[in-house]
Amino acid sequence: MTASRQIVTTRAFRVGTSGFIYDHWRDRFYAPSDRGTELERYAEAFDTVELNVTFYRMPPSSTFRSWARRVPDDFTFAVKASRYLTHVKRLQDPRSSVDLLVDRARELGSHLGPILVQLPPDLELDLAALAETLDAFPPDLRVAVEPRHDSWFVDDVRRLLTDRGIALCVADRRGPITPLWRTADWAYLRFHAGRAMPRSCYAAAALERWAERVEAVWSGNAGGFAFFNNDGNGCALRDASVFAEALDRRGIGVTRDPVVPADVTRDPARFVPDSEGRAPVPPGRSWGPSRPRARAGRVPVERGGSASAAGAKARSTAASGGS
């Protein structure tokens, strides 16, 4: 049996967002003068971010080194594993993909935090493949796993994660969508979409209930990471700040109280008209304030493309399940 990871963790939560550059955050959070220095501005308010770009494409080593140089000493990056490992290879023959991910992520140096392995929503239980994938990671790295098919939520998976000190990513989409398992001595939480308005935002009461869950599951000895993936309408920015305050009120330490403008979500002209509160756009992009509304049964066509090609791309994006 693989030995549990012995990793020293800080008994406090880091709270941030999933990604830090979105067009619809401009004017809400980023001033025009922040263009090109968004990471520096983000790091003034938050001390952690979940890198999503690594899911869609693996940046060169120089990009990771640049990110590390641009943030304060206390800033930590979580890195999302490549979709090639999880959604294309579907955890088969993981060694080369994990090695590349780890090689690039280590360029962050002391700023490297946990690695998130998010599984596709249609990938059913494969205990052997998960074990092989997790064992490919060096034992000094923190790793979290986010299964999205119900077949994974069984005792065998819980034991596998616990034996290896791997955190189950506890996730919410309009309510908890994973078990509240404590499988490591640190936590990894992801918030995908709430029920409040503006669309995708969380109500303060919902975040208060999550603070209660954290207090109950981690028994006052809490530490870890919480990331808000509901970027539409600036909700992630506001909700991260509100959740940090909720944790703090319960005596659960936070490494920094995020500071964001009080009116970050109050701009109806720029609301993202999407049922999930997120805009289905190509990797690395986001719809701005003038996103066109497609007619029923039609797919918006990217410049230089065709309707059939756009439809194929939309189906491919949906199948990949990345979020």
C-alpha positions in Angstrom: 0.0 0.0 0.0 1.2 3.5 -0.8 2.1 5.5 2.3 0.1 8.5 3.2 1.6 11.8 2.2 3.2 13.7 5.1 2.7 17.3 4.1 2.9 20.3 6.5 -0.2 22.5 6.0 -1.2 25.8 7.4 -4.3 25.6 9.6 -6.0 28.4 7.7 -8.0 28.7 4.5 -6.9 30.5 1.4 -9.9 31.8 -0.6 -9.7 32.8 -4.2 -11.2 32.4 -7.6 -10.8 30.0 -10.5 -8.9 32.0 -13.1 -8.2 35.7 -12.9 -8.6 37.2 -16.4 -12.2 37.6 -17.7 -13.4 40.4 -20.0 -16.5 40.8 -17.9 -14.3 41.6 -14.9 -13.0 44.7 -16.6 -14.4 47.9 -15.1 -15.9 45.7 -12.4 -12.6 44.8 -10.8 -9.8 45.8 -13.2 -9.3 49.4 -14.3 -8.3 50.1 -17.9 -4.8 50.8 -16.6 -4.6 47.2 -15.2 -4.4 45.7 -18.7 -1.3 43.5 -18.8 -0.9 43.6 -15.0 -4.1 41.8 -14.0 -2.3 39.2 -12.0 -0.6 41.9 -9.9 -3.9 43.7 -9.3 -5.6 40.3 -8.4 -2.7 39.5 -6.0 -3.4 42.8 -4.1 -6.8 41.5 -3.1 -6.3 37.7 -3.0 -3.4 35.4 -2.0 -4.4 32.4 -4.1 -5.8 31.6 -7.5 -6.7 28.3 -9.3 -5.0 28.2 -12.7 -7.5 26.9 -15.3 -5.4 27.6 -18.3 -3.4 24.5 -17.6 -6.5 22.4 -18.1 -6.8 23.6 -21.7 -3.2 23.9 -22.7 0.1 23.6 -21.0 2.0 27.0 -20.9 5.7 27.0 -21.4 8.1 27.0 -18.4 8.8 30.7 -18.9 5.1 31.5 -18.2 5.1 29.7 -14.9 8.4 31.5 -13.9 6.8 34.8 -15.0 3.7 34.2 -12.8 6.0 33.4 -9.8 7.9 36.6 -10.2 4.8 38.8 -10.4 3.2 37.8 -7.1 4.0 38.5 -3.4 5.9 36.0 -1.4 2.8 34.7 0.3 0.8 34.0 -2.9 -0.1 30.4 -3.8 -1.2 29.0 -7.1 -3.4 25.9 -7.4 -2.8 24.2 -10.8 -5.6 22.3 -12.6 -4.3 19.1 -14.3 -4.4 18.9 -18.1 -7.6 17.7 -19.8 -5.3 15.5 -21.9 -4.7 13.4 -18.8 -8.2 13.4 -17.5 -10.6 13.8 -20.4 -8.6 12.5 -23.5 -6.5 9.7 -22.0 -9.1 9.3 -19.2 -6.4 8.4 -16.6 -4.8 5.7 -18.8 -1.0 5.6 -19.0 -0.8 8.7 -16.8 3.0 8.9 -16.1 4.1 11.1 -19.0 1.3 13.6 -18.6 1.8 13.8 -14.8 5.6 14.3 -15.3 5.0 17.2 -17.7 2.5 18.8 -15.4 4.7 18.5 -12.4 7.8 19.7 -14.3 6.0 22.9 -15.4 4.2 23.5 -12.1 7.5 23.3 -10.1 8.6 26.4 -12.0 6.3 28.2 -9.6 8.8 27.4 -6.8 7.5 28.3 -3.3 4.3 29.6 -4.9 3.1 26.1 -5.9 0.1 24.9 -4.0 -2.1 21.9 -4.7 -2.8 20.1 -8.0 -6.4 19.6 -8.9 -7.3 16.5 -10.9 -10.9 17.0 -12.2 -12.5 13.9 -13.8 -15.0 14.1 -16.7 -18.6 13.9 -15.8 -19.1 10.7 -17.9 -16.0 8.9 -16.5 -17.3 6.1 -14.3 -15.4 4.4 -11.4 -12.0 3.0 -12.3 -10.2 2.5 -9.1 -7.0 1.1 -10.6 -6.6 3.9 -13.0 -7.1 6.5 -10.3 -4.6 4.8 -8.1 -2.0 4.7 -10.9 -2.6 8.3 -11.6 -2.3 9.5 -8.0 0.8 7.4 -7.5 2.5 9.1 -10.4 2.6 12.4 -8.5 5.6 13.0 -6.2 4.7 12.4 -2.5 5.7 16.0 -1.5 2.9 17.6 -3.6 -0.7 18.1 -2.4 -3.2 16.6 -4.8 -7.0 17.0 -4.8 -9.5 14.9 -6.9 -12.8 16.1 -8.2 -14.9 13.1 -9.4 -18.1 14.1 -11.2 -19.9 10.7 -11.7 -21.8 9.3 -8.8 -20.1 5.9 -9.2 -17.0 7.3 -7.6 -18.6 8.1 -4.3 -18.1 4.7 -2.6 -16.1 3.5 0.4 -13.3 2.1 -1.8 -12.5 5.5 -3.3 -12.7 7.1 0.2 -10.2 4.6 1.5 -7.9 5.1 -1.5 -7.8 8.8 -1.0 -7.4 8.6 2.7 -4.6 6.1 2.5 -2.7 8.4 0.2 -3.5 11.7 1.9 -5.3 13.0 -1.2 -8.1 15.5 -0.7 -11.5 14.9 -2.2 -12.5 18.1 -3.9 -15.8 19.0 -2.1 -17.9 20.8 -4.7 -21.1 22.8 -4.9 -23.4 23.7 -7.8 -26.6 25.1 -6.3 -26.0 22.9 -3.3 -23.4 20.2 -2.4 -22.8 17.7 -5.3 -20.1 15.6 -3.6 -20.0 13.8 -0.2 -18.5 15.8 2.6 -15.5 13.5 3.1 -12.4 14.5 4.9 -9.7 12.3 3.3 -6.6 14.5 4.0 -5.5 16.9 6.7 -6.4 19.8 4.4 -9.5 20.7 2.3 -10.2 21.7 -1.2 -13.5 23.3 -2.0 -14.9 24.5 -5.4 -18.0 26.6 -5.8 -19.4 26.4 -9.3 -22.8 28.2 -9.2 -25.2 29.5 -6.6 -28.9 30.2 -6.7 -28.9 33.9 -6.0 -28.9 37.0 -8.2 -27.1 38.2 -10.2 -27.2 34.8 -11.9 -24.6 32.3 -10.6 -24.0 34.3 -7.3 -24.3 32.7 -3.9 -26.6 34.1 -1.2 -24.8 35.1 2.0 -26.9 32.5 3.8 -25.7 29.7 1.5 -22.1 30.6 2.2 -22.8 30.7 5.9 -24.1 27.2 5.7 -20.9 26.2 3.9 -18.9 27.7 6.7 -20.9 25.6 9.1 -20.1 22.5 7.1 -16.4 23.3 7.1 -16.5 23.7 10.9 -18.3 20.4 11.3 -16.3 18.3 9.0 -12.9 19.6 9.9 -13.7 20.0 13.6 -12.1 23.4 14.1 -8.8 22.1 12.7 -9.4 23.4 9.3 -6.9 24.4 6.6 -7.0 24.4 2.9 -8.3 26.1 -0.2 -11.6 27.4 -1.5 -12.1 28.6 -5.1 -15.1 30.2 -6.7 -15.6 29.2 -10.3 -18.8 31.3 -10.8 -17.0 34.1 -12.7 -20.1 35.4 -14.5 -21.3 38.9 -13.4 -18.3 39.2 -11.0 -19.9 36.8 -8.6 -16.8 34.8 -7.8 -15.0 38.0 -6.6 -17.8 39.0 -4.3 -18.6 35.5 -3.0 -15.0 34.7 -2.2 -14.9 37.8 0.0 -18.2 36.9 1.7 -17.1 33.3 2.3 -13.8 34.3 3.9 -15.8 36.6 6.3 -18.1 33.7 7.1 -15.2 31.4 8.0 -13.6 34.1 10.0 -16.8 34.6 12.1 -16.6 31.0 13.1 -13.0 31.2 14.2 -11.8 29.4 11.1 -8.6 31.1 10.1 -8.2 32.7 6.7 -4.8 33.7 5.4 -6.2 36.9 3.9 -9.6 38.6 3.8 -10.1 39.3 0.1 -10.9 43.0 -0.6 -13.1 43.7 -3.6 -15.3 46.6 -4.6 -18.7 46.6 -2.9 -20.4 47.1 -6.3 -18.5 44.4 -8.2 -21.7 42.6 -9.2 -23.9 45.7 -9.7 -23.8 46.3 -13.4 -26.9 45.0 -15.1 -25.7 46.1 -18.5 -22.9 43.7 -18.3 -24.7 40.6 -17.0 -23.7 37.4 -18.7 -26.9 35.9 -20.1 -26.1 32.3 -19.5 -28.2 29.7 -17.5 -25.1 28.6 -15.6 -23.8 32.1 -15.0 -20.8 31.2 -17.2 -20.2 32.0 -20.8 -19.5 29.0 -23.1 -16.5 30.5 -24.9 -13.2 29.1 -26.3 -10.4 28.4 -23.8 -8.7 31.5 -22.5 -11.5 33.9 -23.6 -14.7 35.3 -22.1 -17.7 37.1 -23.5 -17.6 40.8 -23.0 -20.6 43.2 -22.4 -22.0 42.9 -25.9 -22.3 39.1 -26.3 -24.9 38.4 -29.0 -27.9 36.3 -28.2 -28.3 33.3 -30.6 -31.6 32.5 -32.1 -33.2 29.3 -30.9 -31.7 26.3 -32.7 -28.8 28.3 -34.0 -25.1 28.4 -32.9 -23.1 31.6 -32.9 -20.4 31.4 -35.6 -16.9 32.4 -34.8 -15.3 34.7 -37.3 -13.8 32.7 -40.1 -15.8 29.6 -39.2 -19.0 27.9 -40.3 -22.2 27.1 -38.5 -21.5 23.4 -38.8 -17.9 23.8 -37.4 -19.2 26.0 -34.6 -21.8 23.4 -33.7 -19.1 20.7 -33.6 -16.9 22.8 -31.4 -19.8 23.5 -29.0 -20.6 19.7 -28.8 -16.9 19.0 -28.2 -16.7 21.6 -25.4 -19.7 20.2 -23.7 -18.4 16.7 -24.0 -15.1 17.6 -22.4 -16.9 18.8 -19.3 -14.2 21.2 -18.2 -15.2 23.8 -15.6 
